[in-house]
Amino acid sequence: MLLQPFYDPLKTYEENYEQGPFGAFADHQIFKDEGEPQYEFLGRKVFAPFGIPAGPLINSNFVKAAFEKGFDICVYKTVRTRAKKVNEWPNILPVKVRGDLTLEQAQKGLVVKKGFTEPLAITNSFGNPSFSVDVWQQDIADVIKWANGHPGKFVSGMIEGTRWGANFTENDFLKDWVLAARLMNGTKVHGIEANFSCPNEGNLVKRLLCYDIAQSQRIADAIKNEIGNTPLVIKVSYFQSDDELRSLVKELGRIVDGISAINTIPSAVLDENGKQALPGGPWRLKSGICGAPVKWAGLDMVERLKFLREELGMKFAIIGVGGVMSVDDYHQYVESGADAVMSATGAMWNPFLAQEIKKAIK
C-alpha cells in the first residue's frame, strides 16, 4: 500500500523545501533502536546498512525526519559551488511500465499515467538545483550536529561539479569539483558522494561523466586528495559494457571508498498524445526513471561490482540502489553483494520501510 509521500510531487520544489516533509515524516514520532549499532558503514557504526540516497532529502528537516523513522544512512541532496535554479514544475510524474524497464523499452520512450499507483514507477527531473553555499553549508552542519548526538547515524553529502558557462575549461571544471568537495568537507560530514551519474557537463556532451573513465579518474583522485580521510563514494549509472565497467573499477576502485549503483534509467517521457510531458526545451525530453521497474539494473550492477572487486583485490564498499520497495528487495541486494542498500522512491511512499527491514534482520 502506498502511503502519503514525504516529498509531495503536487507541490513545487520550493514549497516542499519550505513546508516539508509531509505524511508520517512530519509526525516526529521517533523509532527507537534497541541496543548498540552493530553494522559498519564506511567507518561508522549503524543499526542497519539501509538508508535513502540523494534526491528526496532536500534539506536538514527531511534528513532528520528520515533518521527519526529508522533510516540510518542518509544522503543530503546534491549541492553545487553556486546557486542553481530547479527545473520547471512538475518535477515528478508517474509513468507506465510493464515489468522490468529494459534498456530497449527505455529507448522507445514511456508515457505518463494518472496517479501514483503500484507497481510504482516515476520520472524525476529536478536538474540538481542548489541553494547558495552559505545556505547549504549551515543546513548540513546543523544536521551533522544532530546526527552526532544520536548513535548509529551516517550523513553523506552529494556534490556535483558544474560547467559555469561556455568558457569553462577542463581545468576549471576539475577545480569546481574540488571546491565543492572542500566546501562539503568543511561541514564535517561523515562522507561525501560525488555525482558521476547525471549529465554533469550540461548539454556539452552526450555521455554521463561516469562513462568517461579518464576524466572520472582525474576528478575522483583530485577530490580524494582534497578531503583526505573523509570517505568518498561515487554514484554511477548502469553500465552495459563489461569492459567499460571493468575499466572504471580498475582505475577508480583504489581511489574511492565506495561505489553506489544505480541512479536512474533515462527515457523520453511523453504524454498521452505522444508529446513531451515535461515543460521546457528539448533537453528535458529525456528524464531519469526510478522505482520498481529498475531493480533489475541495480541488482545486476551490484553483482558485477562484487565480482570485479574480488577479482581485482579491492576493498571499496558497494551501495545498492534502485527499485527497493520491500524487505525482500533489500535481501536481494544484500545477497547480490551490497554492503549497504538505499531506497528513494520506495521510501518516499513507505516511511516505515526502514523499520520493516530492521525487524526482519534482527
Residue frames as qw, qx, qy, qz and C-alpha x, y, z in Angstrom:
[[0.000, 0.889, 0.459, 0.000, 0.00, 0.00, 0.00],
 [0.410, 0.378, -0.013, 0.830, 1.33, 3.41, -0.95],
 [0.304, -0.710, -0.454, 0.445, 1.20, 6.00, 1.83],
 [0.150, 0.986, 0.073, -0.026, 1.40, 9.78, 1.60],
 [0.758, 0.316, -0.130, 0.556, 4.86, 10.60, 0.19],
 [0.477, -0.651, -0.190, 0.559, 7.17, 12.66, 2.38],
 [0.105, -0.287, 0.316, 0.898, 8.08, 14.73, -0.70],
 [0.480, 0.580, 0.543, -0.372, 4.86, 15.93, -2.32],
 [0.411, 0.115, 0.598, 0.678, 5.05, 15.77, -6.16],
 [0.096, 0.779, 0.566, 0.251, 1.98, 18.01, -6.39],
 [0.238, -0.936, -0.041, 0.255, 3.87, 20.86, -4.75],
 [0.489, 0.802, -0.278, 0.201, 6.80, 22.80, -6.16],
 [0.725, 0.118, -0.438, 0.518, 10.36, 22.20, -5.06],
 [0.052, 0.407, -0.301, 0.861, 10.30, 25.47, -3.15],
 [0.672, -0.426, -0.039, -0.604, 7.06, 24.54, -1.39],
 [0.922, -0.148, -0.346, 0.090, 8.50, 21.18, -0.38],
 [0.525, 0.275, -0.404, 0.697, 11.69, 22.83, 0.85],
 [0.137, -0.389, 0.250, -0.876, 9.82, 25.35, 2.97],
 [0.701, -0.275, 0.063, -0.655, 6.85, 23.25, 4.16],
 [0.894, 0.039, -0.432, -0.108, 8.02, 19.63, 4.07],
 [0.142, 0.014, -0.934, -0.327, 8.41, 16.88, 4.85],
 [0.626, -0.124, -0.087, -0.765, 4.87, 15.53, 4.73],
 [0.829, -0.094, -0.507, -0.216, 2.92, 12.48, 5.84],
 [0.856, -0.459, -0.202, 0.125, 4.36, 10.29, 8.57],
 [0.632, 0.216, -0.180, 0.723, 7.73, 12.03, 8.19],
 [0.047, -0.562, 0.045, -0.824, 6.10, 15.09, 9.75],
 [0.688, -0.587, -0.325, -0.275, 4.70, 13.43, 12.88],
 [0.020, 0.690, -0.564, 0.454, 8.03, 13.47, 14.79],
 [0.906, -0.321, 0.184, -0.207, 7.37, 10.00, 16.18],
 [0.117, 0.706, -0.699, -0.023, 10.83, 8.54, 16.70],
 [0.946, 0.030, -0.313, -0.074, 11.62, 4.89, 16.04],
 [0.452, -0.735, 0.485, -0.140, 13.69, 3.58, 18.95],
 [0.704, 0.372, -0.603, 0.046, 16.56, 1.25, 18.06],
 [0.838, -0.534, 0.067, -0.089, 17.46, -1.34, 20.67],
 [0.872, -0.217, 0.147, 0.413, 20.98, -1.97, 21.90],
 [0.215, -0.691, 0.340, 0.601, 24.08, -0.68, 20.16],
 [0.657, 0.651, -0.190, -0.328, 24.66, -0.30, 16.41],
 [0.803, -0.242, 0.523, 0.150, 26.32, -3.47, 15.08],
 [0.741, 0.514, 0.302, 0.308, 26.85, -2.81, 11.39],
 [0.355, -0.559, 0.186, 0.726, 29.71, -0.74, 9.98],
 [0.539, 0.741, 0.345, 0.204, 29.39, 1.62, 7.05],
 [0.456, 0.695, -0.084, 0.550, 32.47, 3.49, 5.87],
 [0.381, 0.252, -0.520, 0.722, 33.99, 3.59, 9.33],
 [0.346, -0.230, 0.338, -0.844, 30.89, 4.42, 11.36],
 [0.062, 0.176, 0.966, -0.180, 28.52, 2.10, 13.18],
 [0.479, -0.074, -0.203, -0.851, 24.86, 1.96, 12.11],
 [0.613, -0.028, 0.638, -0.465, 21.92, -0.11, 13.30],
 [0.756, 0.372, 0.537, 0.040, 21.18, -1.26, 9.76],
 [0.308, -0.259, 0.475, 0.783, 23.05, -0.71, 6.48],
 [0.193, 0.602, 0.711, 0.308, 20.00, 0.89, 4.91],
 [0.094, -0.532, -0.193, 0.819, 19.06, 4.43, 4.02],
 [0.441, 0.814, 0.360, -0.115, 17.93, 6.99, 1.46],
 [0.613, 0.099, 0.268, 0.736, 20.12, 8.21, -1.43],
 [0.044, -0.320, 0.041, 0.946, 20.46, 11.75, -2.71],
 [0.085, -0.353, -0.706, -0.608, 17.25, 13.03, -4.23],
 [0.368, -0.691, -0.519, -0.343, 14.26, 13.34, -1.90],
 [0.566, -0.608, -0.317, 0.458, 16.20, 14.53, 1.18],
 [0.373, 0.728, 0.176, 0.548, 16.30, 18.17, 0.13],
 [0.031, -0.721, 0.313, -0.618, 17.23, 19.78, 3.46],
 [0.094, 0.261, -0.816, 0.507, 18.00, 19.05, 7.10],
 [0.619, -0.048, 0.344, -0.705, 14.33, 18.73, 8.05],
 [0.877, 0.226, -0.281, -0.319, 13.96, 15.84, 5.61],
 [0.515, 0.368, -0.730, 0.259, 17.20, 14.20, 6.77],
 [0.188, -0.243, 0.686, -0.660, 16.29, 14.42, 10.45],
 [0.770, 0.047, 0.153, -0.618, 12.83, 13.04, 9.75],
 [0.800, 0.301, -0.503, -0.125, 14.38, 10.11, 7.86],
 [0.251, 0.326, -0.785, 0.462, 16.66, 9.37, 10.82],
 [0.449, -0.141, 0.499, -0.728, 13.69, 9.51, 13.18],
 [0.870, 0.154, -0.012, -0.469, 11.90, 6.88, 11.06],
 [0.867, -0.249, 0.428, 0.059, 14.87, 4.49, 11.23],
 [0.757, 0.607, -0.035, 0.237, 16.80, 5.21, 8.02],
 [0.687, -0.607, 0.076, 0.391, 20.40, 5.14, 9.28],
 [0.475, -0.148, 0.391, 0.774, 22.31, 6.28, 6.16],
 [0.296, 0.851, 0.399, -0.171, 21.06, 9.48, 4.58],
 [0.499, 0.075, 0.314, 0.804, 22.46, 11.42, 1.63],
 [0.083, 0.709, 0.214, -0.667, 21.73, 15.14, 1.53],
 [0.638, 0.684, 0.351, 0.049, 20.51, 16.19, -1.93],
 [0.686, 0.256, 0.171, 0.660, 23.12, 17.31, -4.47],
 [0.121, -0.929, -0.083, 0.340, 24.72, 20.71, -3.92],
 [0.665, 0.549, 0.092, 0.498, 27.00, 22.90, -6.07],
 [0.499, -0.166, -0.160, 0.835, 29.55, 25.68, -5.61],
 [0.130, 0.015, -0.061, -0.989, 27.00, 28.27, -6.74],
 [0.502, 0.326, 0.551, -0.581, 23.22, 28.58, -6.60],
 [0.099, 0.034, -0.776, -0.622, 21.30, 26.92, -9.43],
 [0.593, 0.044, 0.136, -0.793, 17.56, 27.04, -10.08],
 [0.514, 0.091, 0.845, -0.117, 15.39, 23.95, -10.16],
 [0.017, 0.154, 0.758, 0.634, 13.78, 22.76, -13.39],
 [0.446, -0.137, -0.099, -0.879, 10.27, 24.00, -14.07],
 [0.436, 0.060, 0.787, -0.432, 7.48, 22.19, -12.18],
 [0.889, -0.401, 0.131, -0.179, 6.32, 19.41, -12.38],
 [0.044, 0.683, -0.728, 0.027, 9.43, 17.54, -11.38],
 [0.232, -0.098, 0.961, -0.112, 7.97, 14.10, -10.61],
 [0.684, 0.167, -0.183, -0.686, 5.44, 12.26, -12.79],
 [0.709, -0.078, 0.690, -0.126, 4.15, 8.66, -12.70],
 [0.364, 0.465, -0.607, -0.532, 4.91, 6.61, -15.81],
 [0.939, 0.080, 0.111, -0.315, 3.55, 3.41, -17.33],
 [0.154, 0.545, -0.821, -0.073, 5.98, 0.49, -17.29],
 [0.947, -0.058, -0.099, -0.301, 5.18, -3.17, -17.81],
 [0.952, -0.109, -0.089, 0.272, 7.53, -5.39, -15.86],
 [0.599, -0.428, 0.130, 0.664, 11.21, -4.52, -15.92],
 [0.304, 0.916, -0.045, -0.257, 12.25, -1.33, -17.68],
 [0.827, 0.047, 0.309, 0.467, 14.68, -2.82, -20.17],
 [0.237, -0.471, 0.257, 0.810, 17.13, -0.58, -21.99],
 [0.119, 0.225, 0.735, 0.629, 15.31, -1.36, -25.24],
 [0.108, -0.748, -0.653, -0.042, 11.99, -0.27, -23.75],
 [0.276, -0.727, -0.138, 0.613, 13.56, 2.89, -22.34],
 [0.255, -0.170, 0.476, 0.825, 14.86, 3.81, -25.80],
 [0.024, 0.486, 0.739, 0.466, 11.32, 3.75, -27.15],
 [0.162, -0.313, 0.104, -0.930, 10.07, 6.22, -24.55],
 [0.142, -0.347, -0.871, 0.317, 7.46, 6.00, -21.82],
 [0.224, -0.561, -0.387, -0.697, 4.01, 7.52, -21.34],
 [0.128, -0.190, 0.557, -0.798, 2.82, 9.18, -18.15],
 [0.340, -0.419, -0.827, -0.161, -0.15, 7.73, -16.28],
 [0.368, -0.648, -0.060, -0.664, -2.76, 9.18, -13.95],
 [0.725, -0.611, 0.128, -0.290, -1.92, 8.86, -10.31],
 [0.099, 0.560, -0.802, 0.184, 0.91, 7.20, -8.39],
 [0.914, -0.121, 0.109, -0.371, -0.10, 3.54, -8.29],
 [0.498, -0.415, 0.752, 0.117, 1.66, 0.20, -7.93],
 [0.792, -0.193, -0.037, 0.577, 3.88, -1.02, -9.41],
 [0.096, -0.942, -0.064, 0.316, 5.37, 2.36, -8.66],
 [0.642, 0.151, 0.281, 0.697, 7.43, 3.91, -11.46],
 [0.012, 0.941, 0.182, -0.285, 8.21, 7.61, -11.67],
 [0.603, 0.463, 0.010, 0.649, 10.36, 10.05, -13.53],
 [0.359, -0.822, -0.176, 0.405, 12.18, 12.79, -11.69],
 [0.527, 0.518, 0.175, 0.651, 13.55, 15.90, -13.36],
 [0.362, -0.860, -0.200, 0.299, 14.95, 18.49, -10.96],
 [0.492, 0.779, -0.130, 0.366, 18.17, 19.44, -12.72],
 [0.712, -0.231, -0.353, 0.561, 20.06, 19.09, -9.44],
 [0.034, -0.885, -0.061, -0.461, 19.27, 22.57, -8.12],
 [0.625, -0.158, -0.440, 0.624, 21.35, 24.10, -5.37],
 [0.230, -0.959, -0.164, 0.008, 20.98, 26.90, -2.88],
 [0.245, 0.836, -0.385, 0.305, 23.95, 29.16, -2.26],
 [0.609, 0.191, -0.670, 0.379, 26.93, 27.74, -0.38],
 [0.082, -0.280, 0.531, -0.795, 26.22, 29.66, 2.83],
 [0.737, -0.150, 0.032, -0.658, 22.71, 28.20, 2.95],
 [0.925, 0.029, -0.353, -0.140, 23.54, 24.54, 2.34],
 [0.458, 0.328, -0.655, 0.503, 26.73, 24.53, 4.41],
 [0.276, -0.282, 0.494, -0.775, 24.90, 25.76, 7.50],
 [0.830, -0.065, -0.054, -0.551, 21.98, 23.39, 6.89],
 [0.845, 0.156, -0.507, 0.073, 24.24, 20.35, 6.57],
 [0.231, 0.351, -0.637, 0.647, 26.32, 21.40, 9.58],
 [0.541, -0.267, 0.292, -0.742, 23.11, 21.55, 11.63],
 [0.934, -0.017, -0.154, -0.321, 22.07, 18.03, 10.68],
 [0.647, 0.317, -0.606, 0.337, 25.60, 16.72, 11.32],
 [0.099, -0.363, 0.568, -0.731, 25.48, 18.16, 14.81],
 [0.772, -0.145, 0.136, -0.603, 22.10, 16.48, 15.34],
 [0.910, 0.172, -0.365, -0.095, 23.32, 13.12, 13.97],
 [0.419, 0.400, -0.661, 0.477, 26.45, 13.15, 16.11],
 [0.344, -0.288, 0.529, -0.720, 24.19, 13.32, 19.15],
 [0.873, 0.047, 0.201, -0.442, 22.31, 10.19, 18.07],
 [0.387, -0.386, 0.811, 0.209, 24.22, 6.89, 17.72],
 [0.548, 0.221, 0.795, 0.136, 24.03, 4.84, 14.55],
 [0.434, 0.838, 0.263, -0.200, 23.51, 7.68, 12.05],
 [0.546, -0.131, 0.430, 0.707, 25.57, 8.41, 8.93],
 [0.321, 0.857, 0.189, -0.357, 25.24, 11.60, 6.88],
 [0.567, 0.066, 0.460, 0.680, 26.64, 11.84, 3.36],
 [0.214, 0.757, 0.078, -0.612, 26.60, 14.98, 1.26],
 [0.697, 0.407, 0.489, 0.329, 26.23, 14.72, -2.52],
 [0.081, -0.701, 0.185, 0.684, 28.28, 17.13, -4.61],
 [0.695, 0.533, 0.426, 0.228, 28.36, 17.93, -8.30],
 [0.327, -0.349, 0.273, 0.835, 30.92, 19.84, -10.28],
 [0.412, 0.778, 0.436, -0.183, 29.47, 22.30, -12.77],
 [0.450, 0.196, 0.343, 0.801, 30.49, 23.96, -16.02],
 [0.003, 0.767, 0.371, -0.523, 29.55, 27.54, -15.26],
 [0.315, 0.825, -0.092, -0.460, 29.33, 28.87, -18.81],
 [0.864, 0.501, 0.013, 0.048, 30.68, 28.07, -22.24],
 [0.328, 0.790, -0.441, 0.273, 34.15, 29.44, -21.43],
 [0.710, -0.543, 0.418, -0.166, 34.70, 26.99, -18.58],
 [0.420, 0.552, -0.715, -0.091, 37.82, 24.95, -19.35],
 [0.831, -0.097, -0.548, 0.011, 38.55, 21.33, -18.40],
 [0.423, 0.104, -0.566, 0.700, 40.79, 22.64, -15.64],
 [0.314, -0.260, 0.163, -0.898, 38.03, 24.98, -14.41],
 [0.800, -0.203, -0.353, -0.439, 35.64, 22.04, -14.31],
 [0.724, -0.028, -0.601, 0.336, 38.08, 19.97, -12.25],
 [0.159, 0.178, -0.432, 0.869, 38.66, 22.87, -9.87],
 [0.533, -0.300, -0.056, -0.789, 34.90, 23.27, -9.38],
 [0.844, -0.194, -0.490, -0.097, 34.65, 19.64, -8.30],
 [0.567, 0.031, -0.537, 0.623, 37.49, 20.12, -5.84],
 [0.120, -0.264, 0.221, -0.931, 35.95, 23.31, -4.47],
 [0.718, -0.312, -0.263, -0.564, 32.61, 21.55, -3.98],
 [0.811, -0.132, -0.535, 0.197, 34.41, 18.77, -2.10],
 [0.338, 0.153, -0.440, 0.818, 36.29, 21.28, 0.06],
 [0.355, -0.305, 0.062, -0.881, 33.11, 23.17, 0.93],
 [0.824, -0.271, -0.361, -0.342, 31.24, 19.97, 1.74],
 [0.720, -0.019, -0.555, 0.417, 34.11, 18.62, 3.83],
 [0.080, 0.326, -0.327, 0.884, 34.02, 21.84, 5.82],
 [0.639, -0.406, -0.113, -0.644, 30.64, 20.84, 7.26],
 [0.247, -0.366, 0.843, -0.307, 32.29, 17.82, 9.00],
 [0.848, 0.126, -0.138, -0.496, 30.02, 15.49, 7.03],
 [0.766, -0.311, 0.562, -0.037, 30.58, 11.77, 7.64],
 [0.596, 0.065, 0.667, 0.443, 31.05, 11.00, 3.94],
 [0.260, 0.584, -0.179, -0.747, 30.99, 12.67, 0.54],
 [0.652, 0.332, 0.671, 0.122, 29.26, 11.29, -2.53],
 [0.000, -0.437, 0.393, 0.809, 30.26, 12.55, -5.97],
 [0.671, 0.493, 0.419, -0.362, 27.50, 12.55, -8.56],
 [0.122, -0.363, 0.714, 0.586, 29.06, 10.97, -11.65],
 [0.265, 0.280, 0.917, 0.103, 25.70, 9.59, -12.80],
 [0.295, 0.815, 0.413, -0.278, 23.82, 12.67, -14.03],
 [0.585, 0.633, 0.180, 0.473, 24.60, 14.90, -17.04],
 [0.517, -0.638, -0.130, 0.555, 27.21, 16.78, -15.01],
 [0.340, -0.208, 0.323, 0.859, 28.51, 18.64, -18.03],
 [0.374, 0.531, 0.148, -0.746, 25.18, 20.02, -19.15],
 [0.779, 0.547, 0.233, -0.198, 24.49, 19.79, -22.88],
 [0.104, 0.793, -0.535, -0.272, 28.13, 19.85, -23.94],
 [0.071, 0.288, -0.944, -0.144, 28.47, 16.08, -24.12],
 [0.717, -0.103, -0.402, -0.560, 26.10, 13.20, -24.74],
 [0.732, -0.096, -0.659, 0.144, 27.54, 10.72, -22.26],
 [0.602, -0.788, -0.079, -0.106, 27.45, 10.75, -18.48],
 [0.038, -0.827, 0.535, -0.168, 30.60, 11.56, -16.57],
 [0.731, -0.351, 0.575, -0.109, 30.87, 8.02, -15.19],
 [0.891, 0.368, 0.252, 0.092, 31.35, 6.69, -18.74],
 [0.417, 0.807, -0.305, 0.285, 34.37, 8.95, -19.27],
 [0.883, -0.330, -0.222, 0.247, 36.79, 6.84, -17.27],
 [0.579, 0.224, -0.157, 0.768, 39.84, 9.07, -17.68],
 [0.117, -0.567, 0.020, -0.815, 38.01, 12.20, -16.57],
 [0.759, -0.554, -0.207, -0.272, 36.28, 10.36, -13.73],
 [0.840, -0.139, -0.264, 0.453, 39.66, 9.14, -12.52],
 [0.337, 0.359, -0.140, 0.859, 41.15, 12.63, -12.56],
 [0.381, -0.591, -0.060, -0.708, 38.21, 14.11, -10.68],
 [0.856, -0.447, -0.247, -0.077, 37.99, 11.31, -8.09],
 [0.748, 0.014, -0.262, 0.609, 41.73, 11.49, -7.45],
 [0.133, 0.438, -0.105, 0.883, 41.62, 15.27, -7.01],
 [0.590, -0.588, -0.145, -0.533, 38.62, 15.06, -4.67],
 [0.890, -0.334, -0.273, 0.147, 40.24, 12.38, -2.53],
 [0.569, 0.179, -0.237, 0.767, 43.44, 14.37, -2.27],
 [0.138, -0.530, 0.015, -0.836, 41.36, 17.31, -1.06],
 [0.688, -0.509, -0.075, -0.513, 39.20, 15.54, 1.54],
 [0.005, -0.501, 0.801, -0.329, 41.77, 13.13, 2.96],
 [0.026, -0.010, 0.971, -0.238, 40.28, 10.58, 5.36],
 [0.559, 0.269, 0.301, -0.724, 36.67, 11.55, 4.70],
 [0.529, 0.157, 0.819, 0.154, 35.09, 8.60, 2.84],
 [0.294, 0.420, -0.325, -0.795, 34.40, 9.21, -0.86],
 [0.550, 0.310, 0.774, -0.036, 31.63, 7.41, -2.73],
 [0.138, 0.225, -0.465, -0.845, 30.93, 7.84, -6.43],
 [0.617, 0.383, 0.531, -0.436, 27.41, 7.46, -7.79],
 [0.028, -0.250, 0.740, 0.624, 27.32, 5.73, -11.18],
 [0.714, 0.249, -0.027, -0.654, 24.68, 4.77, -13.70],
 [0.908, 0.063, 0.411, -0.060, 24.07, 1.41, -15.36],
 [0.011, -0.601, 0.670, 0.436, 26.94, 0.09, -17.50],
 [0.903, 0.319, -0.003, -0.288, 26.01, -2.03, -20.50],
 [0.660, 0.563, -0.475, 0.146, 29.63, -2.75, -21.33],
 [0.883, -0.426, -0.075, 0.183, 31.55, -5.14, -19.07],
 [0.685, 0.235, -0.053, 0.688, 34.80, -3.73, -20.43],
 [0.005, -0.682, 0.018, -0.731, 33.83, -0.16, -19.50],
 [0.693, -0.669, -0.038, -0.266, 32.76, -1.21, -16.01],
 [0.898, -0.160, -0.082, 0.401, 36.00, -3.14, -15.53],
 [0.455, 0.449, -0.052, 0.767, 37.93, -0.06, -16.60],
 [0.322, -0.756, -0.018, -0.570, 36.01, 2.11, -14.13],
 [0.840, -0.542, -0.018, -0.029, 36.71, -0.25, -11.25],
 [0.839, 0.080, -0.056, 0.535, 40.34, -0.75, -12.25],
 [0.335, 0.497, -0.039, 0.799, 41.04, 2.98, -12.44],
 [0.292, -0.601, 0.085, -0.739, 38.90, 4.25, -9.55],
 [0.819, -0.371, -0.421, -0.120, 38.48, 1.26, -7.24],
 [0.694, -0.177, -0.368, 0.593, 41.62, 2.06, -5.23],
 [0.097, 0.317, -0.070, 0.941, 40.83, 5.78, -5.04],
 [0.510, -0.413, -0.114, -0.746, 37.25, 5.74, -3.78],
 [0.212, -0.181, 0.824, -0.493, 35.83, 4.22, -0.62],
 [0.472, 0.335, 0.760, -0.296, 32.55, 3.19, -2.19],
 [0.113, 0.003, -0.611, -0.783, 30.61, 2.85, -5.44],
 [0.416, 0.342, 0.591, -0.601, 26.85, 3.44, -5.46],
 [0.200, 0.089, -0.701, -0.679, 24.74, 2.00, -8.28],
 [0.358, 0.357, 0.418, 0.755, 22.42, 2.83, -9.89],
 [0.113, 0.189, 0.159, -0.962, 20.90, 6.27, -10.28],
 [0.636, 0.440, 0.340, -0.535, 18.11, 6.00, -12.86],
 [0.496, 0.179, 0.704, 0.476, 17.48, 4.69, -16.36],
 [0.137, 0.414, -0.077, -0.896, 16.93, 7.60, -18.79],
 [0.286, 0.415, 0.819, 0.274, 13.98, 7.59, -21.16],
 [0.137, -0.221, -0.269, -0.927, 11.90, 10.02, -23.17],
 [0.078, 0.389, 0.777, -0.489, 8.75, 10.84, -21.18],
 [0.111, -0.192, -0.527, -0.820, 5.64, 11.55, -23.26],
 [0.467, 0.115, 0.420, -0.769, 2.06, 12.50, -22.59],
 [0.620, 0.278, 0.717, -0.157, -0.91, 10.51, -23.93],
 [0.573, 0.784, 0.098, -0.217, -0.71, 12.42, -27.22],
 [0.869, 0.204, 0.101, 0.439, 2.92, 11.48, -27.76],
 [0.213, 0.849, -0.115, 0.470, 4.25, 14.94, -26.93],
 [0.402, 0.255, -0.582, 0.659, 6.96, 15.87, -24.43],
 [0.506, -0.644, -0.573, -0.038, 5.45, 15.60, -20.96],
 [0.507, -0.560, -0.224, 0.615, 7.84, 17.80, -19.00],
 [0.235, 0.962, 0.140, 0.001, 7.78, 21.53, -19.76],
 [0.378, -0.711, 0.390, 0.448, 10.92, 23.17, -21.11],
 [0.365, 0.653, -0.509, -0.425, 13.17, 22.78, -24.10],
 [0.876, 0.235, -0.383, -0.174, 14.05, 19.58, -25.96],
 [0.257, 0.446, -0.755, 0.406, 16.84, 18.96, -23.42],
 [0.417, -0.173, 0.633, -0.629, 14.08, 17.95, -21.00],
 [0.769, 0.111, -0.395, -0.489, 12.51, 15.31, -23.23],
 [0.738, 0.022, -0.654, 0.165, 14.54, 12.58, -21.55],
 [0.418, -0.645, 0.334, -0.546, 14.37, 12.10, -17.82],
 [0.119, 0.284, -0.922, 0.233, 15.50, 9.53, -15.28],
 [0.761, -0.271, -0.360, -0.466, 13.13, 6.68, -14.43],
 [0.017, 0.315, -0.824, 0.470, 13.11, 5.18, -10.96],
 [0.739, -0.127, 0.236, -0.619, 11.04, 2.80, -8.91],
 [0.826, -0.102, 0.535, -0.148, 10.23, -0.90, -9.04],
 [0.853, 0.514, 0.085, -0.017, 10.98, -1.46, -12.78],
 [0.375, 0.790, -0.451, 0.180, 14.69, -0.53, -12.46],
 [0.716, -0.556, 0.404, -0.126, 15.55, -3.02, -9.70],
 [0.953, 0.195, 0.142, 0.181, 17.00, -5.50, -12.18],
 [0.499, 0.737, -0.184, 0.417, 19.62, -2.94, -13.23],
 [0.307, -0.778, 0.408, -0.365, 20.68, -2.14, -9.69],
 [0.888, -0.280, 0.359, -0.068, 21.00, -5.83, -8.80],
 [0.864, 0.431, 0.037, 0.258, 22.94, -6.55, -11.96],
 [0.252, 0.811, -0.311, 0.427, 25.42, -3.75, -11.23],
 [0.564, -0.652, 0.424, -0.277, 25.90, -4.91, -7.63],
 [0.963, -0.032, 0.261, 0.061, 26.67, -8.46, -8.75],
 [0.723, 0.577, -0.045, 0.378, 29.17, -7.26, -11.37],
 [0.029, -0.843, 0.342, -0.414, 30.83, -4.82, -8.98],
 [0.764, -0.498, 0.384, -0.147, 31.25, -7.56, -6.39],
 [0.941, 0.214, 0.152, 0.215, 32.83, -9.86, -8.99],
 [0.499, 0.718, -0.152, 0.461, 35.26, -7.16, -10.11],
 [0.347, -0.808, 0.334, -0.339, 36.10, -6.15, -6.55],
 [0.874, -0.324, 0.363, 0.008, 37.09, -9.71, -5.72],
 [0.858, 0.401, 0.117, 0.299, 38.93, -10.31, -8.99],
 [0.381, 0.737, -0.160, 0.534, 40.96, -7.11, -8.70],
 [0.625, -0.208, -0.518, 0.546, 41.58, -7.43, -4.95],
 [0.010, -0.440, 0.047, -0.897, 39.90, -4.18, -3.93],
 [0.212, -0.286, -0.777, 0.518, 38.02, -3.15, -0.80],
 [0.209, -0.113, -0.057, -0.970, 35.55, -0.41, -1.79],
 [0.348, 0.283, 0.739, -0.503, 32.03, -0.64, -0.38],
 [0.064, -0.233, -0.732, -0.637, 29.15, -1.42, -2.73],
 [0.288, 0.290, 0.469, -0.783, 25.93, 0.53, -2.19],
 [0.113, 0.298, 0.864, 0.391, 22.95, -0.98, -3.99],
 [0.247, 0.416, 0.255, -0.837, 20.25, 1.43, -5.17],
 [0.332, 0.144, -0.560, -0.745, 17.26, 1.05, -7.48],
 [0.643, -0.156, -0.556, -0.503, 13.76, -0.34, -7.07],
 [0.257, -0.044, -0.846, 0.465, 13.97, -1.18, -3.37],
 [0.453, -0.382, -0.220, -0.775, 10.32, -1.22, -2.40],
 [0.860, -0.384, -0.142, -0.305, 10.17, -4.02, 0.19],
 [0.609, -0.592, 0.526, -0.037, 12.06, -6.14, 2.70],
 [0.893, 0.171, 0.383, 0.164, 12.52, -8.82, 0.03],
 [0.522, 0.813, -0.054, 0.252, 14.14, -6.27, -2.28],
 [0.247, -0.844, 0.449, -0.156, 16.60, -5.36, 0.48],
 [0.793, -0.286, 0.537, 0.035, 17.51, -9.02, 0.97],
 [0.822, 0.495, 0.213, 0.183, 18.04, -9.48, -2.77],
 [0.269, 0.897, -0.256, 0.240, 20.54, -6.64, -2.82],
 [0.468, -0.680, 0.550, -0.129, 22.44, -7.97, 0.19],
 [0.873, -0.003, 0.483, 0.061, 22.55, -11.47, -1.30],
 [0.694, 0.685, 0.084, 0.205, 23.85, -9.97, -4.56],
 [0.712, 0.093, -0.155, 0.678, 26.78, -8.39, -2.74],
 [0.029, -0.796, -0.047, -0.603, 25.67, -4.97, -1.50],
 [0.412, -0.028, -0.599, 0.686, 27.35, -3.75, 1.68],
 [0.146, 0.376, 0.435, -0.805, 24.58, -1.19, 2.11],
 [0.142, 0.489, 0.765, 0.395, 21.22, -0.64, 0.42],
 [0.064, 0.284, 0.191, -0.938, 19.25, 2.53, -0.26],
 [0.161, 0.567, 0.780, 0.209, 15.74, 3.36, -1.37],
 [0.017, 0.079, -0.018, -0.997, 14.40, 6.67, -2.70],
 [0.467, -0.166, -0.441, -0.748, 11.07, 6.03, -4.44],
 [0.597, -0.303, -0.743, -0.006, 10.14, 3.13, -2.14],
 [0.342, -0.266, -0.540, 0.721, 10.98, 5.13, 0.97],
 [0.132, -0.084, -0.078, -0.985, 9.08, 8.18, -0.27],
 [0.620, -0.224, -0.357, -0.662, 5.81, 6.27, -0.37],
 [0.834, -0.369, -0.410, -0.002, 6.57, 4.00, 2.61],
 [0.052, -0.795, 0.387, -0.465, 8.12, 5.94, 5.51],
 [0.751, -0.462, 0.400, -0.250, 8.18, 2.75, 7.58],
 [0.864, 0.397, -0.310, -0.004, 10.33, 0.73, 5.17],
 [0.256, 0.563, -0.665, 0.420, 13.45, 1.01, 7.34],
 [0.530, -0.323, 0.556, -0.552, 11.56, -0.19, 10.39],
 [0.944, 0.149, 0.042, -0.292, 10.23, -3.18, 8.46],
 [0.700, 0.501, -0.473, 0.186, 13.74, -4.08, 7.33],
 [0.038, -0.540, 0.660, -0.521, 15.20, -3.71, 10.83],
 [0.758, -0.184, 0.400, -0.481, 12.60, -6.05, 12.23],
 [0.938, 0.300, -0.106, -0.139, 13.39, -8.60, 9.53],
 [0.629, 0.512, -0.486, 0.325, 17.17, -8.61, 10.09],
 [0.491, -0.675, 0.389, -0.391, 17.15, -8.84, 13.88]]
